[in-house]
Amino acid sequence: MKAARWAVLILFFCVSSVLLGCGAADSIASKAAPQKTITVKDSVGREVELPYPLERVAVCNVYNAELITAVGAIDRIVGVDNYIFQDQSGFKNRFKQEQVFGISQNAMNYEKLAELAPQAVIITGNGTWQDAQDMLDRFGIKVIVINSYYTEQFADNCRLIGKIFGREQEAAELADYFGDKLAYIQKQLQGADRRKLYFEYRTLGKTAAPGDYFYKMVEYSGADNIFADARGGQVDQEAIIAKDPQYIVKVADAKAYSSYVPPSLAEEKQIKQELIGRSGWAGIDAVRHDRILLLSHYLHGGASKLVGTMYIAKFLYPEYLPDLHPEDIFRTWLEKYQGLDYVAGHSYPRFAFDD
């Protein structure tokens, strides 16, 4: 009987110890610091509260993915749209088909996003971000709008991306690198006569007009954009001929998607031949003097199109910009900011590193 009593007492003390231990663990857990958050203003002026720093994000738009990569946060990307996925070599085959959650932000698979479980989805403002927020709220997923395709927002977007990922120093260095190049162009071209440029994006008449994605890229180069007063980004061929540009820059790719792999020399020659062979173009000043530059889609878009700005500026004003070397800038963008090997052939004619 005495033995049985001792057994009961021992059992009681064991259970009590376990319960007390659980209570202590619960107490410690209750006192643990809550998830740190940060409130930021995004590209459309919304104030968004986010976990800080972001560790898991899904991303729409290649420009956003490249800036995230440039500040050293590509490892935080757990989901991508199909446009990002298509450039396998540009992201070192990092993204897999099972990480694709839609063609773009206008065609997102919300169930797939819930499965990927990002803390936030980074999208652009030219789509249905309001609908996305409404749909993703139920999964506890934040939506933040970042318009990385707008050249004039580059520095602000660097700071925003740096802030949400806790990569402020890297973002500041990136913004300063390209900001210094822009300041040099502006300083050197003070008082210079502006040279008339026709910019074309892929197809005949698709040009740079106020408010579109290419306008500031061209403006920052110091060019006299012949369609700076156009009301839309599509112009008639007759208008181009009548304005008689001195220089032509064309974003020219045979491929449907932007790609780290450049067009072949044969493709570039074919694209140029189509351009100069257009009806009525033989008399255009730029064609007569062979002042035509082709840029790949991938090159022109680097650093929110600031890489494109550097090439256009040097093409137009080589004698004013002796210390601007666009091919070297492109190499830096690839090697330092994208973690890629330098590859030649993204412009036609080619630039040397000291050009």
Number of C-alpha atoms within 10 A of each C-alpha: 6 6 7 9 10 11 11 11 10 12 12 11 11 12 11 12 12 11 12 12 12 12 12 12 12 12 11 10 11 10 9 9 7 8 9 9 13 13 14 16 14 20 19 12 9 12 12 14 14 20 17 16 16 20 17 20 24 25 26 27 22 25 22 25 21 24 25 25 18 23 25 19 20 18 12 16 22 21 27 29 25 19 17 26 21 18 19 16 13 22 20 12 11 12 18 12 12 11 19 25 25 19 17 20 24 15 13 16 15 15 13 15 24 16 11 18 18 22 20 21 25 22 26 24 16 10 14 13 19 11 10 20 16 12 14 18 11 10 16 14 21 21 25 25 23 25 23 28 22 21 23 17 15 22 20 18 25 27 20 20 25 24 19 19 21 17 19 17 12 17 26 16 14 23 17 14 12 19 14 11 20 18 11 14 22 13 12 16 16 11 7 10 11 14 15 21 25 26 26 20 19 18 12 15 18 17 26 28 23 16 12 13 17 25 21 20 25 26 17 20 24 25 23 18 23 21 23 18 10 14 11 15 20 17 17 10 15 12 12 18 17 10 15 18 21 21 25 23 23 26 20 25 23 16 12 8 13 21 21 22 16 22 21 13 14 9 15 23 15 12 18 17 11 10 18 18 12 11 11 13 18 14 13 20 18 21 19 13 11 13 16 21 21 25 27 26 27 23 25 27 23 23 28 27 25 28 22 27 29 25 25 29 24 22 21 23 20 14 10 16 18 12 15 21 19 24 23 16 20 26 18 16 22 20 14 16 20 22 16 17 13 15 13 14 17 27 23 18 14 14 18 11 13 11 16
